[in-house]
Amino acid sequence: MITREEAFLIFDKLRADGSVVFCMGRLSGWTFALRAKVVSASRQEIIVVSADRHSGSMSLRLDVDDLLLRYAEPRDVPMLQGLHERDMNLASIVVGLPLRLRPADLRARLLEAPPREMLFFLELPNEEELRQ
């Protein structure tokens, strides 16, 4: 796990470097994916805008209660295995969104917490490096 401050510093570095990130999410029964750049990073909120600046944006509040943050490298993420070795140290942040109880969870009186909804922010390799 990482702190909110550490997450802010990583996002701010991605912003300053102009890095392209791939954002994926699994939220309330639906998924999304967005190739984007971090355009604003504060200790309260991260804003990403599609890399082409026309296809979408999203924001993430870092100051909400019960947010879980974890740093990962592609070598730690099973779905990213097989990347070129030079790309295995790129930054990745996994965000567990605040726990959400559904009516079905309450009816079932679960003793275990339901799974969290997740967001993934994966730094993509620099396009110039890919050409080499």
Buried (B, 14 or more C-beta within 10 A) or exposed (E): EBEBEEBBBBBBBBBEEEBBBBBBBBEEEEEEEBBBBBBEBEBEBBBBBBBEEEEBEBEBEBEEEEBBBBBBBBBEBEEBEEEEEEBEEBBBBBBBBEBEEEEEBEEEEEEEEEEBBBBBBBBBBBEEEEEE
